[in-house]
Amino acid sequence: MEEIIGEYETVNHVISLYQDDRSRRLGLRLVKGSRGVGLELGSGPGNFSRLVSAVHSGPIVCLDFSDRMLRTGMTRNRPHGFNYVRAVFEALPFRDGVFDLVTASYALRDTLDKPKAFSEAGSVTAPGGRFLLVDIGKPDNPVFRGFMGLYMRFVVPIMGGLRAGYGYRNPWSLLYKTYDLLPSNNALKGLMLRHWEKVEVRESVFGAMIVAVGTKPVVV
């Protein structure tokens, strides 16, 4: 991903058929505004951070494993005063319950241990806080899942290569590997329900895109 920072967002618009930002905005509408301390998992070059700041009142921590992505985000969003941390999703360097809003936009599918990543995100979410997931979906319907697999494996590398001037073997050809490891949309909701309640899921493009919002239970 570090090789394609310059084309990252433009190509993502194309290969998602311009559904990526549409899904992000839908997710933020479902959150319906928030205040407190926010955390963006997989902040990348900082595109989603600006959208989050428009609906969230309070400081925002942007977390990514890539130094180059973090530096790019810092440069692009300097006026916003975001905070930046380098870490992996499976070992978040924060105390439990410190974030009132945790978001992950097209990022958690890259984790090597998804149950652990969700567990970590759940731990740092404050009671009553919300978690927003926006990502590529893996349709539960086997027919749609098959079409989505073919699209990710063969069409996405071609579209990405043509738009960015790469050959067929380009960084977007790796996306199929992360897609192949994704749980189905229903299984993904099940992972969320282990840590958050009232999980609301919205699917689009026959389940190829998924938006989910959950609330951390308040223990009385």
C-alpha positions, 0 to 999 in steps of 0.5 A: 500500500505504501507504493500507491499512496498517491493513487490510493484513494482515486483507484479505490473510488474506481474499483468500488464503483464509487461506493466507498465514500458513499458507504463511509457517509452512510456509516457516519449517518448511522452514528448520528454524531458523537463526542468524547475521544475518537479512534480511527483504526487503519487511518491510512493517508487520512481521507476518512479522518476528515469525514469523521471529524465533521460528525465527532466532537472531540480529539481523534487518534489516527492509528496505522501500522505504516509510517508512510501512511501516518506521515501522509495523513499528518501532512494532509490533515495538519490543520485538524490537529489529529493525534497519530499512533503506530500500532497493529490492530491485534495489540492496541496500546491503550487502556480499556474503555477510553474511546467513545467512538472507534471506527475502521474503514476498509482496514480490519480485513487486513488483520491477521487475527480478526477475532483478536482485532475485534476483541482489542477494539471492543476493549478500548471502546467505552461503555455506551461508546460506538464502533463503526465498521465500513468495509468490503463485504463477503455476501452470504448468498453463495452466488453473489459471493462467487461473483464478488470473488471473481471480481476481486480476483480478476477485475480489480487488478485490471481496473487498478492497473489501468487507472494507475498505469501499472501492469496486471500484477500491481498492489491491487492484485493483493486485495483478493487475498484479504477478501478471501480471508474475510468471514461472511457478512453474517459471521462478521456481525457475529464477531461484533456481537461478542463485544457490542450490542444493538449491532445494525448492519447495512449491506449494498451492492448485493452484500459486496459492501457492508456498514455496521454500527454497534454499541458497547454495553453499559454494565450496571 
